[in-house]
Amino acid sequence: MNPAGESIDLTAAEFALLGVLLDHPQIVIARGRLMELAGVRNAPSSDRSIDVLISRLRRKLRHGSEPAPIVTVRRVGYMFSSAVERR
């Protein structure tokens, strides 16, 4: 759900990627490792499929003028920048 309490439709790949990011909050994960952990098809690290998935997730997780909590760390990978609380 988004901050407004509305459901967000995710593809299986987006869901898997978000799960990996939420399991490793505030930790930078290399693109190749993200692909591996999320089960995104095996491809060379130069493959941009992970970038497309991140872009889609950001668009779906953005709320109003607030950006999605997924940060690009140039030349390294991506990070979920918010703290995650498990219940």
Gaussian input, Z-matrix of N, CA and C with variables (Angstrom, degrees):
# hf/3-21g

backbone

0 1
 N
 C     1     B1
 C     2     B2     1     A1
 N     3     B3     2     A2     1     D1
 C     4     B4     3     A3     2     D2
 C     5     B5     4     A4     3     D3
 N     6     B6     5     A5     4     D4
 C     7     B7     6     A6     5     D5
 C     8     B8     7     A7     6     D6
 N     9     B9     8     A8     7     D7
 C    10    B10     9     A9     8     D8
 C    11    B11    10    A10     9     D9
 N    12    B12    11    A11    10    D10
 C    13    B13    12    A12    11    D11
 C    14    B14    13    A13    12    D12
 N    15    B15    14    A14    13    D13
 C    16    B16    15    A15    14    D14
 C    17    B17    16    A16    15    D15
 N    18    B18    17    A17    16    D16
 C    19    B19    18    A18    17    D17
 C    20    B20    19    A19    18    D18
 N    21    B21    20    A20    19    D19
 C    22    B22    21    A21    20    D20
 C    23    B23    22    A22    21    D21
 N    24    B24    23    A23    22    D22
 C    25    B25    24    A24    23    D23
 C    26    B26    25    A25    24    D24
 N    27    B27    26    A26    25    D25
 C    28    B28    27    A27    26    D26
 C    29    B29    28    A28    27    D27
 N    30    B30    29    A29    28    D28
 C    31    B31    30    A30    29    D29
 C    32    B32    31    A31    30    D30
 N    33    B33    32    A32    31    D31
 C    34    B34    33    A33    32    D32
 C    35    B35    34    A34    33    D33
 N    36    B36    35    A35    34    D34
 C    37    B37    36    A36    35    D35
 C    38    B38    37    A37    36    D36
 N    39    B39    38    A38    37    D37
 C    40    B40    39    A39    38    D38
 C    41    B41    40    A40    39    D39
 N    42    B42    41    A41    40    D40
 C    43    B43    42    A42    41    D41
 C    44    B44    43    A43    42    D42
 N    45    B45    44    A44    43    D43
 C    46    B46    45    A45    44    D44
 C    47    B47    46    A46    45    D45
 N    48    B48    47    A47    46    D46
 C    49    B49    48    A48    47    D47
 C    50    B50    49    A49    48    D48
 N    51    B51    50    A50    49    D49
 C    52    B52    51    A51    50    D50
 C    53    B53    52    A52    51    D51
 N    54    B54    53    A53    52    D52
 C    55    B55    54    A54    53    D53
 C    56    B56    55    A55    54    D54
 N    57    B57    56    A56    55    D55
 C    58    B58    57    A57    56    D56
 C    59    B59    58    A58    57    D57
 N    60    B60    59    A59    58    D58
 C    61    B61    60    A60    59    D59
 C    62    B62    61    A61    60    D60
 N    63    B63    62    A62    61    D61
 C    64    B64    63    A63    62    D62
 C    65    B65    64    A64    63    D63
 N    66    B66    65    A65    64    D64
 C    67    B67    66    A66    65    D65
 C    68    B68    67    A67    66    D66
 N    69    B69    68    A68    67    D67
 C    70    B70    69    A69    68    D68
 C    71    B71    70    A70    69    D69
 N    72    B72    71    A71    70    D70
 C    73    B73    72    A72    71    D71
 C    74    B74    73    A73    72    D72
 N    75    B75    74    A74    73    D73
 C    76    B76    75    A75    74    D74
 C    77    B77    76    A76    75    D75
 N    78    B78    77    A77    76    D76
 C    79    B79    78    A78    77    D77
 C    80    B80    79    A79    78    D78
 N    81    B81    80    A80    79    D79
 C    82    B82    81    A81    80    D80
 C    83    B83    82    A82    81    D81
 N    84    B84    83    A83    82    D82
 C    85    B85    84    A84    83    D83
 C    86    B86    85    A85    84    D84
 N    87    B87    86    A86    85    D85
 C    88    B88    87    A87    86    D86
 C    89    B89    88    A88    87    D87
 N    90    B90    89    A89    88    D88
 C    91    B91    90    A90    89    D89
 C    92    B92    91    A91    90    D90
 N    93    B93    92    A92    91    D91
 C    94    B94    93    A93    92    D92
 C    95    B95    94    A94    93    D93
 N    96    B96    95    A95    94    D94
 C    97    B97    96    A96    95    D95
 C    98    B98    97    A97    96    D96
 N    99    B99    98    A98    97    D97
 C   100   B100    99    A99    98    D98
 C   101   B101   100   A100    99    D99
 N   102   B102   101   A101   100   D100
 C   103   B103   102   A102   101   D101
 C   104   B104   103   A103   102   D102
 N   105   B105   104   A104   103   D103
 C   106   B106   105   A105   104   D104
 C   107   B107   106   A106   105   D105
 N   108   B108   107   A107   106   D106
 C   109   B109   108   A108   107   D107
 C   110   B110   109   A109   108   D108
 N   111   B111   110   A110   109   D109
 C   112   B112   111   A111   110   D110
 C   113   B113   112   A112   111   D111
 N   114   B114   113   A113   112   D112
 C   115   B115   114   A114   113   D113
 C   116   B116   115   A115   114   D114
 N   117   B117   116   A116   115   D115
 C   118   B118   117   A117   116   D116
 C   119   B119   118   A118   117   D117
 N   120   B120   119   A119   118   D118
 C   121   B121   120   A120   119   D119
 C   122   B122   121   A121   120   D120
 N   123   B123   122   A122   121   D121
 C   124   B124   123   A123   122   D122
 C   125   B125   124   A124   123   D123
 N   126   B126   125   A125   124   D124
 C   127   B127   126   A126   125   D125
 C   128   B128   127   A127   126   D126
 N   129   B129   128   A128   127   D127
 C   130   B130   129   A129   128   D128
 C   131   B131   130   A130   129   D129
 N   132   B132   131   A131   130   D130
 C   133   B133   132   A132   131   D131
 C   134   B134   133   A133   132   D132
 N   135   B135   134   A134   133   D133
 C   136   B136   135   A135   134   D134
 C   137   B137   136   A136   135   D135
 N   138   B138   137   A137   136   D136
 C   139   B139   138   A138   137   D137
 C   140   B140   139   A139   138   D138
 N   141   B141   140   A140   139   D139
 C   142   B142   141   A141   140   D140
 C   143   B143   142   A142   141   D141
 N   144   B144   143   A143   142   D142
 C   145   B145   144   A144   143   D143
 C   146   B146   145   A145   144   D144
 N   147   B147   146   A146   145   D145
 C   148   B148   147   A147   146   D146
 C   149   B149   148   A148   147   D147
 N   150   B150   149   A149   148   D148
 C   151   B151   150   A150   149   D149
 C   152   B152   151   A151   150   D150
 N   153   B153   152   A152   151   D151
 C   154   B154   153   A153   152   D152
 C   155   B155   154   A154   153   D153
 N   156   B156   155   A155   154   D154
 C   157   B157   156   A156   155   D155
 C   158   B158   157   A157   156   D156
 N   159   B159   158   A158   157   D157
 C   160   B160   159   A159   158   D158
 C   161   B161   160   A160   159   D159
 N   162   B162   161   A161   160   D160
 C   163   B163   162   A162   161   D161
 C   164   B164   163   A163   162   D162
 N   165   B165   164   A164   163   D163
 C   166   B166   165   A165   164   D164
 C   167   B167   166   A166   165   D165
 N   168   B168   167   A167   166   D166
 C   169   B169   168   A168   167   D167
 C   170   B170   169   A169   168   D168
 N   171   B171   170   A170   169   D169
 C   172   B172   171   A171   170   D170
 C   173   B173   172   A172   171   D171
 N   174   B174   173   A173   172   D172
 C   175   B175   174   A174   173   D173
 C   176   B176   175   A175   174   D174
 N   177   B177   176   A176   175   D175
 C   178   B178   177   A177   176   D176
 C   179   B179   178   A178   177   D177
 N   180   B180   179   A179   178   D178
 C   181   B181   180   A180   179   D179
 C   182   B182   181   A181   180   D180
 N   183   B183   182   A182   181   D181
 C   184   B184   183   A183   182   D182
 C   185   B185   184   A184   183   D183
 N   186   B186   185   A185   184   D184
 C   187   B187   186   A186   185   D185
 C   188   B188   187   A187   186   D186
 N   189   B189   188   A188   187   D187
 C   190   B190   189   A189   188   D188
 C   191   B191   190   A190   189   D189
 N   192   B192   191   A191   190   D190
 C   193   B193   192   A192   191   D191
 C   194   B194   193   A193   192   D192
 N   195   B195   194   A194   193   D193
 C   196   B196   195   A195   194   D194
 C   197   B197   196   A196   195   D195
 N   198   B198   197   A197   196   D196
 C   199   B199   198   A198   197   D197
 C   200   B200   199   A199   198   D198
 N   201   B201   200   A200   199   D199
 C   202   B202   201   A201   200   D200
 C   203   B203   202   A202   201   D201
 N   204   B204   203   A203   202   D202
 C   205   B205   204   A204   203   D203
 C   206   B206   205   A205   204   D204
 N   207   B207   206   A206   205   D205
 C   208   B208   207   A207   206   D206
 C   209   B209   208   A208   207   D207
 N   210   B210   209   A209   208   D208
 C   211   B211   210   A210   209   D209
 C   212   B212   211   A211   210   D210
 N   213   B213   212   A212   211   D211
 C   214   B214   213   A213   212   D212
 C   215   B215   214   A214   213   D213
 N   216   B216   215   A215   214   D214
 C   217   B217   216   A216   215   D215
 C   218   B218   217   A217   216   D216
 N   219   B219   218   A218   217   D217
 C   220   B220   219   A219   218   D218
 C   221   B221   220   A220   219   D219
 N   222   B222   221   A221   220   D220
 C   223   B223   222   A222   221   D221
 C   224   B224   223   A223   222   D222
 N   225   B225   224   A224   223   D223
 C   226   B226   225   A225   224   D224
 C   227   B227   226   A226   225   D225
 N   228   B228   227   A227   226   D226
 C   229   B229   228   A228   227   D227
 C   230   B230   229   A229   228   D228
 N   231   B231   230   A230   229   D229
 C   232   B232   231   A231   230   D230
 C   233   B233   232   A232   231   D231
 N   234   B234   233   A233   232   D232
 C   235   B235   234   A234   233   D233
 C   236   B236   235   A235   234   D234
 N   237   B237   236   A236   235   D235
 C   238   B238   237   A237   236   D236
 C   239   B239   238   A238   237   D237
 N   240   B240   239   A239   238   D238
 C   241   B241   240   A240   239   D239
 C   242   B242   241   A241   240   D240
 N   243   B243   242   A242   241   D241
 C   244   B244   243   A243   242   D242
 C   245   B245   244   A244   243   D243
 N   246   B246   245   A245   244   D244
 C   247   B247   246   A246   245   D245
 C   248   B248   247   A247   246   D246
 N   249   B249   248   A248   247   D247
 C   250   B250   249   A249   248   D248
 C   251   B251   250   A250   249   D249
 N   252   B252   251   A251   250   D250
 C   253   B253   252   A252   251   D251
 C   254   B254   253   A253   252   D252
 N   255   B255   254   A254   253   D253
 C   256   B256   255   A255   254   D254
 C   257   B257   256   A256   255   D255
 N   258   B258   257   A257   256   D256
 C   259   B259   258   A258   257   D257
 C   260   B260   259   A259   258   D258

   B1=1.4553
   B2=1.5210
   B3=1.3052
   B4=1.4584
   B5=1.5337
   B6=1.3321
   B7=1.4699
   B8=1.5253
   B9=1.3317
   B10=1.4650
   B11=1.5292
   B12=1.3353
   B13=1.4638
   B14=1.5128
   B15=1.3228
   B16=1.4585
   B17=1.5199
   B18=1.3354
   B19=1.4659
   B20=1.5192
   B21=1.3283
   B22=1.4574
   B23=1.5233
   B24=1.3196
   B25=1.4537
   B26=1.5144
   B27=1.3383
   B28=1.4548
   B29=1.5171
   B30=1.3174
   B31=1.4596
   B32=1.5313
   B33=1.3143
   B34=1.4688
   B35=1.5318
   B36=1.3197
   B37=1.4664
   B38=1.5318
   B39=1.3344
   B40=1.4646
   B41=1.5312
   B42=1.3247
   B43=1.4620
   B44=1.5355
   B45=1.3287
   B46=1.4611
   B47=1.5283
   B48=1.3130
   B49=1.4630
   B50=1.5255
   B51=1.3163
   B52=1.4614
   B53=1.5236
   B54=1.3205
   B55=1.4633
   B56=1.5166
   B57=1.3287
   B58=1.4690
   B59=1.5254
   B60=1.3107
   B61=1.4704
   B62=1.5322
   B63=1.3318
   B64=1.4616
   B65=1.5231
   B66=1.3348
   B67=1.4647
   B68=1.5198
   B69=1.3386
   B70=1.4666
   B71=1.5276
   B72=1.3454
   B73=1.4655
   B74=1.5165
   B75=1.3142
   B76=1.4613
   B77=1.5300
   B78=1.3306
   B79=1.4647
   B80=1.5255
   B81=1.3246
   B82=1.4615
   B83=1.5265
   B84=1.3329
   B85=1.4638
   B86=1.5223
   B87=1.3229
   B88=1.4651
   B89=1.5263
   B90=1.3179
   B91=1.4678
   B92=1.5288
   B93=1.3274
   B94=1.4590
   B95=1.5149
   B96=1.3209
   B97=1.4678
   B98=1.5213
   B99=1.3257
   B100=1.4596
   B101=1.5198
   B102=1.3222
   B103=1.4610
   B104=1.5313
   B105=1.3148
   B106=1.4609
   B107=1.5298
   B108=1.3343
   B109=1.4627
   B110=1.5252
   B111=1.3263
   B112=1.4626
   B113=1.5248
   B114=1.3432
   B115=1.4582
   B116=1.5134
   B117=1.3390
   B118=1.4663
   B119=1.5156
   B120=1.2997
   B121=1.4646
   B122=1.5199
   B123=1.3114
   B124=1.4595
   B125=1.5122
   B126=1.3001
   B127=1.4666
   B128=1.5131
   B129=1.3111
   B130=1.4641
   B131=1.5203
   B132=1.3187
   B133=1.4625
   B134=1.5286
   B135=1.3397
   B136=1.4589
   B137=1.5311
   B138=1.3296
   B139=1.4606
   B140=1.5301
   B141=1.3160
   B142=1.4615
   B143=1.5276
   B144=1.3235
   B145=1.4599
   B146=1.5271
   B147=1.3202
   B148=1.4614
   B149=1.5240
   B150=1.3299
   B151=1.4668
   B152=1.5268
   B153=1.3220
   B154=1.4652
   B155=1.5263
   B156=1.3330
   B157=1.4676
   B158=1.5270
   B159=1.3177
   B160=1.4756
   B161=1.5225
   B162=1.3206
   B163=1.4652
   B164=1.5291
   B165=1.3168
   B166=1.4765
   B167=1.5215
   B168=1.3293
   B169=1.4626
   B170=1.5191
   B171=1.3174
   B172=1.4660
   B173=1.5226
   B174=1.3160
   B175=1.4566
   B176=1.5363
   B177=1.3206
   B178=1.4627
   B179=1.5244
   B180=1.3316
   B181=1.4618
   B182=1.5221
   B183=1.3152
   B184=1.4675
   B185=1.5344
   B186=1.3234
   B187=1.4661
   B188=1.5160
   B189=1.3332
   B190=1.4607
   B191=1.5170
   B192=1.3128
   B193=1.4642
   B194=1.5347
   B195=1.3238
   B196=1.4691
   B197=1.5221
   B198=1.3280
   B199=1.4701
   B200=1.5188
   B201=1.3102
   B202=1.4609
   B203=1.5264
   B204=1.3318
   B205=1.4677
   B206=1.5350
   B207=1.3199
   B208=1.4592
   B209=1.5220
   B210=1.3141
   B211=1.4599
   B212=1.5251
   B213=1.3281
   B214=1.4584
   B215=1.5181
   B216=1.3216
   B217=1.4526
   B218=1.5251
   B219=1.3111
   B220=1.4647
   B221=1.5219
   B222=1.3184
   B223=1.4680
   B224=1.5277
   B225=1.3458
   B226=1.4635
   B227=1.5230
   B228=1.3240
   B229=1.4605
   B230=1.5134
   B231=1.3234
   B232=1.4597
   B233=1.5227
   B234=1.3450
   B235=1.4498
   B236=1.5206
   B237=1.3324
   B238=1.4589
   B239=1.5202
   B240=1.3227
   B241=1.4699
   B242=1.5286
   B243=1.3126
   B244=1.4645
   B245=1.5209
   B246=1.3170
   B247=1.4651
   B248=1.5324
   B249=1.3019
   B250=1.4628
   B251=1.5194
   B252=1.3191
   B253=1.4583
   B254=1.5179
   B255=1.3076
   B256=1.4746
   B257=1.5338
   B258=1.3214
   B259=1.4815
   B260=1.4934
   A1=109.18
   A2=114.32
   A3=118.91
   A4=108.87
   A5=118.40
   A6=120.26
   A7=113.90
   A8=117.14
   A9=120.32
   A10=111.66
   A11=116.89
   A12=120.67
   A13=114.47
   A14=117.11
   A15=121.49
   A16=110.18
   A17=115.53
   A18=120.10
   A19=110.46
   A20=115.60
   A21=122.19
   A22=107.33
   A23=116.57
   A24=121.09
   A25=109.62
   A26=116.19
   A27=122.07
   A28=110.01
   A29=116.39
   A30=119.94
   A31=107.21
   A32=116.48
   A33=120.47
   A34=110.69
   A35=116.96
   A36=120.94
   A37=110.83
   A38=117.49
   A39=121.10
   A40=110.18
   A41=116.12
   A42=121.61
   A43=110.44
   A44=116.27
   A45=120.80
   A46=110.68
   A47=116.73
   A48=121.28
   A49=111.01
   A50=117.35
   A51=120.88
   A52=110.15
   A53=117.13
   A54=120.63
   A55=112.20
   A56=116.85
   A57=121.09
   A58=109.92
   A59=116.81
   A60=120.17
   A61=111.32
   A62=116.80
   A63=120.37
   A64=112.24
   A65=116.90
   A66=120.72
   A67=112.42
   A68=116.99
   A69=122.53
   A70=110.30
   A71=118.05
   A72=119.17
   A73=111.84
   A74=114.99
   A75=123.98
   A76=112.74
   A77=115.30
   A78=121.98
   A79=107.29
   A80=116.69
   A81=120.65
   A82=108.47
   A83=115.43
   A84=121.51
   A85=108.09
   A86=115.63
   A87=120.75
   A88=110.17
   A89=115.48
   A90=121.27
   A91=111.65
   A92=116.23
   A93=119.88
   A94=112.50
   A95=116.37
   A96=121.03
   A97=110.52
   A98=117.51
   A99=120.80
   A100=111.05
   A101=115.59
   A102=120.01
   A103=110.28
   A104=115.29
   A105=120.58
   A106=111.20
   A107=116.70
   A108=121.40
   A109=113.00
   A110=116.50
   A111=120.90
   A112=112.31
   A113=116.39
   A114=118.99
   A115=113.19
   A116=115.79
   A117=120.16
   A118=106.87
   A119=116.87
   A120=121.62
   A121=112.65
   A122=115.41
   A123=120.24
   A124=109.26
   A125=115.39
   A126=120.99
   A127=108.04
   A128=117.11
   A129=118.68
   A130=111.12
   A131=117.12
   A132=120.53
   A133=112.62
   A134=117.18
   A135=119.21
   A136=111.28
   A137=116.54
   A138=120.55
   A139=109.85
   A140=117.26
   A141=121.94
   A142=113.93
   A143=118.54
   A144=119.36
   A145=111.85
   A146=118.17
   A147=120.61
   A148=110.13
   A149=117.03
   A150=120.81
   A151=110.95
   A152=116.39
   A153=121.02
   A154=109.65
   A155=117.04
   A156=120.35
   A157=111.41
   A158=116.48
   A159=120.45
   A160=109.74
   A161=116.93
   A162=121.35
   A163=110.92
   A164=116.42
   A165=120.42
   A166=110.99
   A167=116.70
   A168=120.07
   A169=111.26
   A170=116.65
   A171=119.49
   A172=111.11
   A173=116.33
   A174=120.49
   A175=110.42
   A176=117.04
   A177=120.93
   A178=112.61
   A179=118.20
   A180=121.50
   A181=114.01
   A182=116.56
   A183=120.74
   A184=108.86
   A185=116.38
   A186=120.99
   A187=108.61
   A188=115.89
   A189=120.29
   A190=110.74
   A191=116.13
   A192=119.71
   A193=111.87
   A194=116.54
   A195=120.76
   A196=109.93
   A197=117.83
   A198=119.41
   A199=111.03
   A200=116.53
   A201=121.44
   A202=108.66
   A203=117.37
   A204=120.25
   A205=114.05
   A206=117.05
   A207=121.45
   A208=107.55
   A209=115.51
   A210=122.53
   A211=110.10
   A212=115.29
   A213=120.76
   A214=108.76
   A215=116.34
   A216=121.37
   A217=104.95
   A218=114.58
   A219=120.43
   A220=113.02
   A221=113.12
   A222=123.52
   A223=114.18
   A224=116.19
   A225=119.06
   A226=110.82
   A227=116.92
   A228=119.90
   A229=112.00
   A230=115.20
   A231=121.14
   A232=110.13
   A233=114.65
   A234=120.52
   A235=109.40
   A236=116.97
   A237=122.29
   A238=105.02
   A239=116.86
   A240=121.32
   A241=114.93
   A242=118.69
   A243=120.60
   A244=110.88
   A245=115.07
   A246=120.33
   A247=107.73
   A248=116.48
   A249=122.09
   A250=108.17
   A251=115.10
   A252=120.81
   A253=108.25
   A254=116.47
   A255=121.83
   A256=108.04
   A257=114.60
   A258=119.56
   A259=110.44
   D1=148.21
   D2=176.96
   D3=-84.66
   D4=174.53
   D5=-178.69
   D6=-58.40
   D7=-22.59
   D8=178.23
   D9=-84.55
   D10=-0.36
   D11=178.71
   D12=85.82
   D13=10.59
   D14=179.99
   D15=-91.47
   D16=143.28
   D17=177.85
   D18=-68.12
   D19=147.57
   D20=177.44
   D21=-119.17
   D22=125.41
   D23=177.42
   D24=-82.83
   D25=125.23
   D26=177.95
   D27=-122.29
   D28=147.33
   D29=171.99
   D30=-74.66
   D31=168.47
   D32=178.82
   D33=-60.22
   D34=-41.44
   D35=-179.63
   D36=-66.56
   D37=-42.08
   D38=178.08
   D39=-62.97
   D40=-42.02
   D41=-179.67
   D42=-62.86
   D43=-44.77
   D44=179.70
   D45=-63.18
   D46=-43.51
   D47=179.66
   D48=-64.26
   D49=-44.53
   D50=178.05
   D51=-61.75
   D52=-39.78
   D53=177.72
   D54=-59.47
   D55=-42.41
   D56=178.12
   D57=-63.70
   D58=-45.84
   D59=-179.79
   D60=-62.28
   D61=-40.30
   D62=179.74
   D63=-70.58
   D64=-28.91
   D65=176.91
   D66=-73.74
   D67=-16.93
   D68=-178.08
   D69=-131.14
   D70=56.71
   D71=-176.89
   D72=-64.55
   D73=143.53
   D74=175.63
   D75=60.02
   D76=27.34
   D77=175.63
   D78=-125.91
   D79=128.89
   D80=178.49
   D81=-74.79
   D82=129.77
   D83=179.33
   D84=-119.52
   D85=127.70
   D86=179.85
   D87=-62.79
   D88=150.12
   D89=-177.88
   D90=-54.35
   D91=-48.59
   D92=-178.77
   D93=-61.11
   D94=-40.88
   D95=178.84
   D96=-67.17
   D97=-39.14
   D98=176.23
   D99=-59.55
   D100=-44.07
   D101=179.54
   D102=-61.57
   D103=-42.13
   D104=-179.99
   D105=-64.47
   D106=-50.81
   D107=-177.59
   D108=-65.33
   D109=-34.78
   D110=-178.50
   D111=-84.38
   D112=-8.61
   D113=179.87
   D114=74.74
   D115=21.41
   D116=176.17
   D117=-68.66
   D118=141.47
   D119=-173.98
   D120=-40.50
   D121=143.58
   D122=178.77
   D123=-64.54
   D124=125.31
   D125=-179.23
   D126=-155.78
   D127=158.64
   D128=177.16
   D129=-61.74
   D130=155.89
   D131=-176.36
   D132=-63.67
   D133=-14.13
   D134=177.73
   D135=-81.43
   D136=-7.90
   D137=179.16
   D138=-64.24
   D139=139.37
   D140=-175.57
   D141=-98.70
   D142=9.82
   D143=-177.92
   D144=-61.32
   D145=-35.04
   D146=179.12
   D147=-66.52
   D148=-35.44
   D149=178.48
   D150=-64.93
   D151=-39.02
   D152=178.38
   D153=-65.40
   D154=-43.63
   D155=179.15
   D156=-63.65
   D157=-41.83
   D158=177.94
   D159=-61.46
   D160=-43.79
   D161=179.42
   D162=-59.91
   D163=-44.45
   D164=179.09
   D165=-64.39
   D166=-43.13
   D167=178.60
   D168=-61.99
   D169=-44.60
   D170=178.51
   D171=-57.68
   D172=-45.36
   D173=-179.22
   D174=-61.37
   D175=-41.00
   D176=-177.97
   D177=-75.82
   D178=-29.17
   D179=-177.27
   D180=-91.61
   D181=-12.25
   D182=179.73
   D183=-64.70
   D184=143.99
   D185=179.21
   D186=-130.20
   D187=111.01
   D188=-178.08
   D189=59.76
   D190=-128.96
   D191=179.59
   D192=-88.74
   D193=-4.32
   D194=178.57
   D195=-77.30
   D196=129.24
   D197=178.19
   D198=-73.10
   D199=160.16
   D200=175.01
   D201=-66.24
   D202=151.74
   D203=-176.50
   D204=-81.68
   D205=30.55
   D206=177.07
   D207=-108.00
   D208=118.90
   D209=-174.49
   D210=-108.60
   D211=138.45
   D212=172.86
   D213=-89.42
   D214=128.29
   D215=173.76
   D216=-107.73
   D217=102.85
   D218=-172.70
   D219=-50.80
   D220=135.61
   D221=178.39
   D222=66.13
   D223=7.10
   D224=179.54
   D225=-123.48
   D226=-64.89
   D227=-177.25
   D228=171.96
   D229=-139.61
   D230=-176.05
   D231=-131.74
   D232=158.62
   D233=-179.73
   D234=-145.10
   D235=139.33
   D236=170.37
   D237=-85.39
   D238=111.81
   D239=-167.96
   D240=-82.19
   D241=-16.85
   D242=-178.59
   D243=-87.67
   D244=154.51
   D245=173.49
   D246=-70.52
   D247=148.31
   D248=179.75
   D249=-118.47
   D250=128.30
   D251=178.65
   D252=-110.21
   D253=123.57
   D254=179.56
   D255=-94.72
   D256=139.23
   D257=177.90
   D258=-115.15

